Amino acid sequence: MPTYRVRHVGGPNMKLQVTPWEEIKADSIEEALRVKSPWPVETSMHFTSAWAKSPGTSLYHVEAWEAELVD
């Protein structure tokens, strides 16, 4: 089962705050993000990174969880 690094990203555009990475084992990057968030997931072209962004945020204020493949 692959391991993904997941962290929370939030705040105003120029002052984003991020939490430390947390490793999660899951069958897919979407499942790793579902552990933390019910928000819609957008993946990269190669499915090695993704984020689940709150639908209520904008370009100027972000609230999201991001993930990337570790191995």
GROMACS elastic network, one bead per residue, 0.5 to 0.9 nm:
[ bonds ]
;  ai    aj funct       b0    kb
    1    25     6  0.62544   500
    1    26     6  0.60608   500
    1    27     6  0.57356   500
    1    28     6  0.85868   500
    2    24     6  0.84928   500
    2    25     6  0.57274   500
    2    26     6  0.59767   500
    2    27     6  0.62929   500
    2    28     6  0.73898   500
    2    29     6  0.87171   500
    2    69     6  0.74365   500
    2    70     6  0.75593   500
    2    71     6  0.63200   500
    3    23     6  0.64718   500
    3    24     6  0.56419   500
    3    26     6  0.64582   500
    3    27     6  0.85401   500
    3    28     6  0.89326   500
    3    29     6  0.88156   500
    3    32     6  0.85591   500
    3    68     6  0.87101   500
    3    69     6  0.62764   500
    3    70     6  0.54948   500
    3    71     6  0.60985   500
    4    22     6  0.81348   500
    4    23     6  0.55511   500
    4    24     6  0.52895   500
    4    25     6  0.62243   500
    4    26     6  0.73994   500
    4    28     6  0.86216   500
    4    29     6  0.69072   500
    4    32     6  0.67779   500
    4    48     6  0.89152   500
    4    49     6  0.88381   500
    4    67     6  0.62715   500
    4    68     6  0.54235   500
    4    70     6  0.51918   500
    4    71     6  0.76629   500
    5    21     6  0.56863   500
    5    22     6  0.54267   500
    5    24     6  0.63514   500
    5    25     6  0.88884   500
    5    32     6  0.85590   500
    5    66     6  0.82032   500
    5    67     6  0.53659   500
    5    68     6  0.53552   500
    5    69     6  0.64412   500
    5    70     6  0.63410   500
    6    20     6  0.83970   500
    6    21     6  0.54311   500
    6    22     6  0.52156   500
    6    23     6  0.62435   500
    6    24     6  0.71278   500
    6    32     6  0.76096   500
    6    33     6  0.72394   500
    6    36     6  0.85568   500
    6    65     6  0.68505   500
    6    66     6  0.56427   500
    6    68     6  0.67865   500
    7    18     6  0.67696   500
    7    19     6  0.55614   500
    7    20     6  0.61361   500
    7    22     6  0.62985   500
    7    23     6  0.89611   500
    7    64     6  0.86099   500
    7    65     6  0.56597   500
    7    66     6  0.56143   500
    7    67     6  0.66542   500
    8    17     6  0.81228   500
    8    18     6  0.55628   500
    8    19     6  0.54383   500
    8    20     6  0.80368   500
    8    21     6  0.83161   500
    8    36     6  0.89051   500
    8    63     6  0.77253   500
    8    64     6  0.59231   500
    8    66     6  0.63946   500
    9    16     6  0.65731   500
    9    17     6  0.57706   500
    9    19     6  0.68729   500
    9    62     6  0.71631   500
    9    63     6  0.59889   500
    9    64     6  0.52797   500
    9    65     6  0.59005   500
    9    66     6  0.71695   500
   10    13     6  0.85241   500
   10    15     6  0.85827   500
   10    16     6  0.54439   500
   10    17     6  0.54655   500
   10    18     6  0.66013   500
   10    61     6  0.72885   500
   10    62     6  0.50762   500
   10    64     6  0.62219   500
   10    65     6  0.84537   500
   11    14     6  0.82541   500
   11    15     6  0.62885   500
   11    17     6  0.61474   500
   11    18     6  0.89241   500
   11    60     6  0.84600   500
   11    61     6  0.54475   500
   11    62     6  0.55276   500
   11    63     6  0.65555   500
   12    15     6  0.54033   500
   12    16     6  0.58134   500
   12    17     6  0.86653   500
   12    59     6  0.87872   500
   12    60     6  0.57148   500
   12    62     6  0.63780   500
   12    63     6  0.89818   500
   13    16     6  0.59539   500
   13    59     6  0.71348   500
   13    61     6  0.54607   500
   13    62     6  0.67664   500
   14    60     6  0.82188   500
   14    61     6  0.89421   500
   16    61     6  0.84643   500
   16    62     6  0.77527   500
   18    21     6  0.87186   500
   19    22     6  0.87146   500
   21    67     6  0.88135   500
   23    70     6  0.83616   500
   24    32     6  0.61686   500
   24    33     6  0.89141   500
   24    35     6  0.85179   500
   25    28     6  0.86591   500
   25    32     6  0.69427   500
   26    29     6  0.70281   500
   26    30     6  0.85315   500
   26    31     6  0.59470   500
   26    32     6  0.53662   500
   27    30     6  0.84280   500
   27    31     6  0.65754   500
   27    32     6  0.77175   500
   28    31     6  0.52305   500
   28    32     6  0.64132   500
   28    33     6  0.88717   500
   28    47     6  0.88305   500
   29    32     6  0.50233   500
   29    33     6  0.63749   500
   29    34     6  0.86616   500
   29    43     6  0.81377   500
   29    47     6  0.73509   500
   29    48     6  0.74786   500
   29    49     6  0.72958   500
   29    50     6  0.70071   500
   29    67     6  0.69652   500
   29    68     6  0.73993   500
   29    69     6  0.73504   500
   30    33     6  0.52503   500
   30    34     6  0.61931   500
   30    35     6  0.89592   500
   30    41     6  0.65039   500
   30    42     6  0.85566   500
   30    43     6  0.81090   500
   30    50     6  0.77468   500
   30    51     6  0.86345   500
   30    52     6  0.86136   500
   30    67     6  0.88390   500
   31    35     6  0.65983   500
   32    35     6  0.55666   500
   32    36     6  0.75312   500
   32    67     6  0.75846   500
   33    36     6  0.54525   500
   33    37     6  0.60051   500
   33    38     6  0.81576   500
   33    39     6  0.87672   500
   33    41     6  0.76187   500
   33    50     6  0.83186   500
   33    51     6  0.74179   500
   33    52     6  0.67329   500
   33    65     6  0.69795   500
   33    66     6  0.74213   500
   33    67     6  0.68288   500
   34    37     6  0.50231   500
   34    38     6  0.58804   500
   34    39     6  0.79550   500
   34    41     6  0.85796   500
   34    52     6  0.84051   500
   35    38     6  0.82143   500
   36    65     6  0.74379   500
   37    40     6  0.84649   500
   37    52     6  0.68463   500
   37    53     6  0.87102   500
   37    54     6  0.87747   500
   37    64     6  0.84148   500
   37    65     6  0.71743   500
   38    41     6  0.86980   500
   38    52     6  0.78454   500
   38    54     6  0.87078   500
   39    52     6  0.53170   500
   39    53     6  0.59706   500
   39    54     6  0.56405   500
   39    55     6  0.70773   500
   39    64     6  0.83048   500
   39    65     6  0.88861   500
   40    51     6  0.82751   500
   40    52     6  0.53887   500
   40    53     6  0.65146   500
   40    54     6  0.75460   500
   40    55     6  0.77351   500
   41    50     6  0.67450   500
   41    51     6  0.55856   500
   41    53     6  0.70076   500
   42    49     6  0.87889   500
   42    50     6  0.54975   500
   42    51     6  0.55431   500
   42    52     6  0.63872   500
   42    53     6  0.80911   500
   43    46     6  0.79083   500
   43    47     6  0.56046   500
   43    48     6  0.76536   500
   43    49     6  0.59772   500
   43    51     6  0.66068   500
   43    52     6  0.88398   500
   44    47     6  0.50480   500
   44    48     6  0.64878   500
   44    49     6  0.54762   500
   44    50     6  0.57581   500
   44    51     6  0.88192   500
   45    48     6  0.79562   500
   45    49     6  0.85319   500
   46    49     6  0.77139   500
   47    50     6  0.70892   500
   47    68     6  0.86150   500
   47    69     6  0.83744   500
   48    67     6  0.82444   500
   48    68     6  0.55791   500
   48    69     6  0.51116   500
   48    70     6  0.86041   500
   49    66     6  0.74911   500
   49    67     6  0.55142   500
   49    69     6  0.62969   500
   50    65     6  0.85026   500
   50    66     6  0.57643   500
   50    67     6  0.53677   500
   50    68     6  0.65267   500
   51    64     6  0.65908   500
   51    65     6  0.54452   500
   51    67     6  0.60547   500
   51    68     6  0.87819   500
   52    63     6  0.87143   500
   52    64     6  0.54369   500
   52    65     6  0.51702   500
   52    66     6  0.63682   500
   52    67     6  0.86195   500
   53    56     6  0.85289   500
   53    57     6  0.76864   500
   53    62     6  0.74692   500
   53    63     6  0.60181   500
   53    65     6  0.64724   500
   53    66     6  0.82893   500
   54    57     6  0.57496   500
   54    58     6  0.88569   500
   54    62     6  0.76394   500
   54    63     6  0.56125   500
   54    64     6  0.58220   500
   54    65     6  0.86895   500
   55    58     6  0.81113   500
   55    63     6  0.87646   500
   56    62     6  0.89283   500
   56    63     6  0.84146   500
   57    60     6  0.78799   500
   57    61     6  0.58033   500
   57    62     6  0.54972   500
   57    63     6  0.62999   500
   57    64     6  0.88342   500
   58    61     6  0.52963   500
   58    62     6  0.62012   500
   58    63     6  0.87176   500
   59    62     6  0.67358   500
